[in-house]
């Protein structure tokens, strides 16, 4: 597997796909192996609080993950890394990693991404659909309602041809609970 080391790529699997927040030269679908998209992070800042945590996506070990790879121009490398660290490492629930990503055209590039730290207290393992839906429907953080984060993620995933049935089931349960209120 040959990787191009003269380029800087960022791999997004959650909100980075639809809200990267940094300038990029190219945006393409990509696939990484050894990690899967999972609603496994208790959000204390962006989509919840310590008193009422939300749930956001992390890359958890196992499987594969389709997402979006962004190629960043050399002049923006440093500022992009600084921005991403400020955004993603607020509570250090993620570990910064460089992972191989297979792009749509078959090339393999190394991309910066953020993987869940399974030993961190914010790691949420084995959450059921009902538990996730209750959490998502009640949580609000600095970046807004947890419900909106999940809805935006599902919408964007569908736009690029990716289905996450578990996440969709969580959101359907959120919508059902809202109808009952």
C-alpha positions as protocol buffer text, in pm:
chain_id: "A"
residue {
  index: 1
  type: UNK
  ca { x: 0 y: 0 z: 0 }
}
residue {
  index: 2
  type: UNK
  ca { x: 177 y: 315 z: -123 }
}
residue {
  index: 3
  type: UNK
  ca { x: 89 y: 646 z: 44 }
}
residue {
  index: 4
  type: UNK
  ca { x: 166 y: 995 z: -82 }
}
residue {
  index: 5
  type: UNK
  ca { x: 360 y: 1173 z: 194 }
}
residue {
  index: 6
  type: UNK
  ca { x: 381 y: 1508 z: 11 }
}
residue {
  index: 7
  type: UNK
  ca { x: 16 y: 1588 z: 72 }
}
residue {
  index: 8
  type: UNK
  ca { x: -181 y: 1665 z: 386 }
}
residue {
  index: 9
  type: UNK
  ca { x: -520 y: 1499 z: 423 }
}
residue {
  index: 10
  type: UNK
  ca { x: -784 y: 1504 z: 697 }
}
residue {
  index: 11
  type: UNK
  ca { x: -1038 y: 1222 z: 732 }
}
residue {
  index: 12
  type: UNK
  ca { x: -1385 y: 1313 z: 857 }
}
residue {
  index: 13
  type: UNK
  ca { x: -1645 y: 1057 z: 965 }
}
residue {
  index: 14
  type: UNK
  ca { x: -1888 y: 1275 z: 1164 }
}
residue {
  index: 15
  type: UNK
  ca { x: -1947 y: 1649 z: 1176 }
}
residue {
  index: 16
  type: UNK
  ca { x: -1618 y: 1720 z: 997 }
}
residue {
  index: 17
  type: UNK
  ca { x: -1784 y: 1580 z: 683 }
}
residue {
  index: 18
  type: UNK
  ca { x: -2044 y: 1856 z: 673 }
}
residue {
  index: 19
  type: UNK
  ca { x: -1874 y: 2121 z: 883 }
}
residue {
  index: 20
  type: UNK
  ca { x: -1497 y: 2095 z: 839 }
}
residue {
  index: 21
  type: UNK
  ca { x: -1421 y: 2449 z: 952 }
}
residue {
  index: 22
  type: UNK
  ca { x: -1091 y: 2471 z: 762 }
}
residue {
  index: 23
  type: UNK
  ca { x: -998 y: 2554 z: 401 }
}
residue {
  index: 24
  type: UNK
  ca { x: -935 y: 2260 z: 171 }
}
residue {
  index: 25
  type: UNK
  ca { x: -839 y: 2207 z: -191 }
}
residue {
  index: 26
  type: UNK
  ca { x: -1015 y: 1877 z: -253 }
}
residue {
  index: 27
  type: UNK
  ca { x: -1298 y: 1680 z: -91 }
}
residue {
  index: 28
  type: UNK
  ca { x: -1344 y: 1313 z: -182 }
}
residue {
  index: 29
  type: UNK
  ca { x: -1502 y: 1003 z: -36 }
}
residue {
  index: 30
  type: UNK
  ca { x: -1260 y: 775 z: 141 }
}
residue {
  index: 31
  type: UNK
  ca { x: -1247 y: 448 z: 331 }
}
residue {
  index: 32
  type: UNK
  ca { x: -1031 y: 355 z: 626 }
}
residue {
  index: 33
  type: UNK
  ca { x: -992 y: 6 z: 769 }
}
residue {
  index: 34
  type: UNK
  ca { x: -959 y: -104 z: 1130 }
}
residue {
  index: 35
  type: UNK
  ca { x: -1204 y: 157 z: 1260 }
}
residue {
  index: 36
  type: UNK
  ca { x: -1580 y: 204 z: 1248 }
}
residue {
  index: 37
  type: UNK
  ca { x: -1806 y: 505 z: 1297 }
}
residue {
  index: 38
  type: UNK
  ca { x: -1973 y: 479 z: 1639 }
}
residue {
  index: 39
  type: UNK
  ca { x: -2193 y: 701 z: 1855 }
}
residue {
  index: 40
  type: UNK
  ca { x: -1958 y: 627 z: 2144 }
}
residue {
  index: 41
  type: UNK
  ca { x: -1845 y: 961 z: 2288 }
}
residue {
  index: 42
  type: UNK
  ca { x: -2021 y: 1133 z: 2576 }
}
residue {
  index: 43
  type: UNK
  ca { x: -2006 y: 1498 z: 2472 }
}
residue {
  index: 44
  type: UNK
  ca { x: -1948 y: 1737 z: 2761 }
}
residue {
  index: 45
  type: UNK
  ca { x: -1878 y: 2044 z: 2551 }
}
residue {
  index: 46
  type: UNK
  ca { x: -2011 y: 2062 z: 2194 }
}
residue {
  index: 47
  type: UNK
  ca { x: -2337 y: 1861 z: 2220 }
}
residue {
  index: 48
  type: UNK
  ca { x: -2391 y: 1828 z: 2593 }
}
residue {
  index: 49
  type: UNK
  ca { x: -2260 y: 1918 z: 2938 }
}
residue {
  index: 50
  type: UNK
  ca { x: -2101 y: 1720 z: 3220 }
}
residue {
  index: 51
  type: UNK
  ca { x: -2438 y: 1725 z: 3397 }
}
residue {
  index: 52
  type: UNK
  ca { x: -2625 y: 1611 z: 3086 }
}
residue {
  index: 53
  type: UNK
  ca { x: -2381 y: 1466 z: 2831 }
}
residue {
  index: 54
  type: UNK
  ca { x: -2475 y: 1422 z: 2469 }
}
residue {
  index: 55
  type: UNK
  ca { x: -2349 y: 1151 z: 2235 }
}
residue {
  index: 56
  type: UNK
  ca { x: -2127 y: 1217 z: 1936 }
}
residue {
  index: 57
  type: UNK
  ca { x: -1939 y: 1004 z: 1690 }
}
residue {
  index: 58
  type: UNK
  ca { x: -1597 y: 857 z: 1734 }
}
residue {
  index: 59
  type: UNK
  ca { x: -1386 y: 617 z: 1535 }
}
residue {
  index: 60
  type: UNK
  ca { x: -1387 y: 299 z: 1740 }
}
residue {
  index: 61
  type: UNK
  ca { x: -1175 y: -3 z: 1663 }
}
residue {
  index: 62
  type: UNK
  ca { x: -1296 y: -274 z: 1430 }
}
residue {
  index: 63
  type: UNK
  ca { x: -1445 y: -286 z: 1083 }
}
residue {
  index: 64
  type: UNK
  ca { x: -1413 y: -4 z: 833 }
}
residue {
  index: 65
  type: UNK
  ca { x: -1547 y: 346 z: 791 }
}
residue {
  index: 66
  type: UNK
  ca { x: -1653 y: 539 z: 484 }
}
residue {
  index: 67
  type: UNK
  ca { x: -1619 y: 912 z: 522 }
}
residue {
  index: 68
  type: UNK
  ca { x: -1477 y: 1221 z: 358 }
}
residue {
  index: 69
  type: UNK
  ca { x: -1110 y: 1300 z: 297 }
}
residue {
  index: 70
  type: UNK
  ca { x: -1002 y: 1662 z: 262 }
}
residue {
  index: 71
  type: UNK
  ca { x: -675 y: 1759 z: 94 }
}
residue {
  index: 72
  type: UNK
  ca { x: -538 y: 2073 z: 256 }
}
residue {
  index: 73
  type: UNK
  ca { x: -302 y: 2308 z: 73 }
}
residue {
  index: 74
  type: UNK
  ca { x: 47 y: 2329 z: 225 }
}
residue {
  index: 75
  type: UNK
  ca { x: 3 y: 2691 z: 331 }
}
residue {
  index: 76
  type: UNK
  ca { x: -288 y: 2586 z: 559 }
}
residue {
  index: 77
  type: UNK
  ca { x: -137 y: 2271 z: 717 }
}
residue {
  index: 78
  type: UNK
  ca { x: -28 y: 2428 z: 1044 }
}
residue {
  index: 79
  type: UNK
  ca { x: -343 y: 2635 z: 1096 }
}
residue {
  index: 80
  type: UNK
  ca { x: -562 y: 2334 z: 1012 }
}
residue {
  index: 81
  type: UNK
  ca { x: -389 y: 2110 z: 1267 }
}
residue {
  index: 82
  type: UNK
  ca { x: -411 y: 2385 z: 1529 }
}
residue {
  index: 83
  type: UNK
  ca { x: -783 y: 2433 z: 1456 }
}
residue {
  index: 84
  type: UNK
  ca { x: -854 y: 2059 z: 1467 }
}
residue {
  index: 85
  type: UNK
  ca { x: -669 y: 2013 z: 1794 }
}
residue {
  index: 86
  type: UNK
  ca { x: -867 y: 2296 z: 1950 }
}
residue {
  index: 87
  type: UNK
  ca { x: -1192 y: 2147 z: 1818 }
}
residue {
  index: 88
  type: UNK
  ca { x: -1133 y: 1776 z: 1874 }
}
residue {
  index: 89
  type: UNK
  ca { x: -903 y: 1759 z: 2176 }
}
residue {
  index: 90
  type: UNK
  ca { x: -1102 y: 1978 z: 2416 }
}
residue {
  index: 91
  type: UNK
  ca { x: -1132 y: 1696 z: 2674 }
}
residue {
  index: 92
  type: UNK
  ca { x: -877 y: 1459 z: 2517 }
}
residue {
  index: 93
  type: UNK
  ca { x: -1138 y: 1188 z: 2456 }
}
residue {
  index: 94
  type: UNK
  ca { x: -984 y: 1143 z: 2110 }
}
residue {
  index: 95
  type: UNK
  ca { x: -636 y: 1041 z: 2008 }
}
residue {
  index: 96
  type: UNK
  ca { x: -488 y: 1212 z: 1706 }
}
residue {
  index: 97
  type: UNK
  ca { x: -381 y: 953 z: 1448 }
}
residue {
  index: 98
  type: UNK
  ca { x: -256 y: 930 z: 1092 }
}
residue {
  index: 99
  type: UNK
  ca { x: -439 y: 649 z: 914 }
}
residue {
  index: 100
  type: UNK
  ca { x: -433 y: 515 z: 558 }
}
residue {
  index: 101
  type: UNK
  ca { x: -742 y: 615 z: 362 }
}
residue {
  index: 102
  type: UNK
  ca { x: -835 y: 467 z: 25 }
}
residue {
  index: 103
  type: UNK
  ca { x: -979 y: 744 z: -192 }
}
residue {
  index: 104
  type: UNK
  ca { x: -1251 y: 697 z: -456 }
}
residue {
  index: 105
  type: UNK
  ca { x: -990 y: 688 z: -733 }
}
residue {
  index: 106
  type: UNK
  ca { x: -803 y: 402 z: -563 }
}
residue {
  index: 107
  type: UNK
  ca { x: -511 y: 606 z: -428 }
}
residue {
  index: 108
  type: UNK
  ca { x: -416 y: 550 z: -67 }
}
residue {
  index: 109
  type: UNK
  ca { x: -319 y: 855 z: 136 }
}
residue {
  index: 110
  type: UNK
  ca { x: -226 y: 911 z: 499 }
}
residue {
  index: 111
  type: UNK
  ca { x: -488 y: 1126 z: 671 }
}
residue {
  index: 112
  type: UNK
  ca { x: -510 y: 1293 z: 1007 }
}
residue {
  index: 113
  type: UNK
  ca { x: -813 y: 1179 z: 1206 }
}
residue {
  index: 114
  type: UNK
  ca { x: -936 y: 1142 z: 1561 }
}
residue {
  index: 115
  type: UNK
  ca { x: -990 y: 800 z: 1721 }
}
residue {
  index: 116
  type: UNK
  ca { x: -1174 y: 736 z: 2047 }
}
residue {
  index: 117
  type: UNK
  ca { x: -961 y: 673 z: 2356 }
}
residue {
  index: 118
  type: UNK
  ca { x: -1136 y: 368 z: 2500 }
}
residue {
  index: 119
  type: UNK
  ca { x: -979 y: 430 z: 2842 }
}
residue {
  index: 120
  type: UNK
  ca { x: -1126 y: 782 z: 2867 }
}
residue {
  index: 121
  type: UNK
  ca { x: -1419 y: 839 z: 3102 }
}
residue {
  index: 122
  type: UNK
  ca { x: -1625 y: 985 z: 2816 }
}
residue {
  index: 123
  type: UNK
  ca { x: -1612 y: 661 z: 2616 }
}
residue {
  index: 124
  type: UNK
  ca { x: -1964 y: 518 z: 2590 }
}
residue {
  index: 125
  type: UNK
  ca { x: -1951 y: 149 z: 2507 }
}
residue {
  index: 126
  type: UNK
  ca { x: -2255 y: -67 z: 2437 }
}
residue {
  index: 127
  type: UNK
  ca { x: -2521 y: 205 z: 2442 }
}
residue {
  index: 128
  type: UNK
  ca { x: -2860 y: 74 z: 2325 }
}
residue {
  index: 129
  type: UNK
  ca { x: -3079 y: 253 z: 2071 }
}
residue {
  index: 130
  type: UNK
  ca { x: -3324 y: 352 z: 2349 }
}
residue {
  index: 131
  type: UNK
  ca { x: -3047 y: 486 z: 2574 }
}
residue {
  index: 132
  type: UNK
  ca { x: -2888 y: 676 z: 2287 }
}
residue {
  index: 133
  type: UNK
  ca { x: -3222 y: 826 z: 2180 }
}
residue {
  index: 134
  type: UNK
  ca { x: -3299 y: 949 z: 2532 }
}
residue {
  index: 135
  type: UNK
  ca { x: -2954 y: 1106 z: 2560 }
}
residue {
  index: 136
  type: UNK
  ca { x: -2963 y: 1264 z: 2214 }
}
residue {
  index: 137
  type: UNK
  ca { x: -3312 y: 1410 z: 2265 }
}
residue {
  index: 138
  type: UNK
  ca { x: -3220 y: 1580 z: 2595 }
}
residue {
  index: 139
  type: UNK
  ca { x: -2863 y: 1707 z: 2542 }
}
residue {
  index: 140
  type: UNK
  ca { x: -2755 y: 2056 z: 2436 }
}
residue {
  index: 141
  type: UNK
  ca { x: -2399 y: 2189 z: 2430 }
}
residue {
  index: 142
  type: UNK
  ca { x: -2189 y: 2480 z: 2310 }
}
residue {
  index: 143
  type: UNK
  ca { x: -2244 y: 2383 z: 1944 }
}
residue {
  index: 144
  type: UNK
  ca { x: -2618 y: 2325 z: 1979 }
}
residue {
  index: 145
  type: UNK
  ca { x: -2867 y: 2045 z: 2026 }
}
residue {
  index: 146
  type: UNK
  ca { x: -2743 y: 1687 z: 2014 }
}
residue {
  index: 147
  type: UNK
  ca { x: -3053 y: 1603 z: 1809 }
}
residue {
  index: 148
  type: UNK
  ca { x: -2942 y: 1843 z: 1534 }
}
residue {
  index: 149
  type: UNK
  ca { x: -2593 y: 1690 z: 1526 }
}
residue {
  index: 150
  type: UNK
  ca { x: -2738 y: 1343 z: 1467 }
}
residue {
  index: 151
  type: UNK
  ca { x: -2989 y: 1469 z: 1209 }
}
residue {
  index: 152
  type: UNK
  ca { x: -2721 y: 1661 z: 1016 }
}
residue {
  index: 153
  type: UNK
  ca { x: -2488 y: 1362 z: 1021 }
}
residue {
  index: 154
  type: UNK
  ca { x: -2753 y: 1123 z: 890 }
}
residue {
  index: 155
  type: UNK
  ca { x: -2859 y: 1370 z: 621 }
}
residue {
  index: 156
  type: UNK
  ca { x: -2503 y: 1419 z: 503 }
}
residue {
  index: 157
  type: UNK
  ca { x: -2427 y: 1047 z: 509 }
}
residue {
  index: 158
  type: UNK
  ca { x: -2732 y: 982 z: 290 }
}
residue {
  index: 159
  type: UNK
  ca { x: -2629 y: 1260 z: 48 }
}
residue {
  index: 160
  type: UNK
  ca { x: -2298 y: 1084 z: -15 }
}
residue {
  index: 161
  type: UNK
  ca { x: -2449 y: 736 z: -32 }
}
residue {
  index: 162
  type: UNK
  ca { x: -2361 y: 609 z: 316 }
}
residue {
  index: 163
  type: UNK
  ca { x: -2621 y: 443 z: 537 }
}
residue {
  index: 164
  type: UNK
  ca { x: -2571 y: 405 z: 912 }
}
residue {
  index: 165
  type: UNK
  ca { x: -2874 y: 200 z: 1014 }
}
residue {
  index: 166
  type: UNK
  ca { x: -2799 y: 209 z: 1388 }
}
residue {
  index: 167
  type: UNK
  ca { x: -2768 y: 589 z: 1388 }
}
residue {
  index: 168
  type: UNK
  ca { x: -3087 y: 613 z: 1180 }
}
residue {
  index: 169
  type: UNK
  ca { x: -3268 y: 391 z: 1434 }
}
residue {
  index: 170
  type: UNK
  ca { x: -3153 y: 622 z: 1714 }
}
residue {
  index: 171
  type: UNK
  ca { x: -3289 y: 925 z: 1532 }
}
residue {
  index: 172
  type: UNK
  ca { x: -3623 y: 754 z: 1456 }
}
residue {
  index: 173
  type: UNK
  ca { x: -3655 y: 686 z: 1829 }
}
residue {
  index: 174
  type: UNK
  ca { x: -3577 y: 1052 z: 1903 }
}
residue {
  index: 175
  type: UNK
  ca { x: -3850 y: 1161 z: 1661 }
}
residue {
  index: 176
  type: UNK
  ca { x: -4100 y: 915 z: 1814 }
}
residue {
  index: 177
  type: UNK
  ca { x: -4030 y: 1051 z: 2162 }
}
residue {
  index: 178
  type: UNK
  ca { x: -4082 y: 1408 z: 2038 }
}
residue {
  index: 179
  type: UNK
  ca { x: -4423 y: 1313 z: 1896 }
}
residue {
  index: 180
  type: UNK
  ca { x: -4524 y: 1167 z: 2232 }
}
residue {
  index: 181
  type: UNK
  ca { x: -4427 y: 1483 z: 2425 }
}
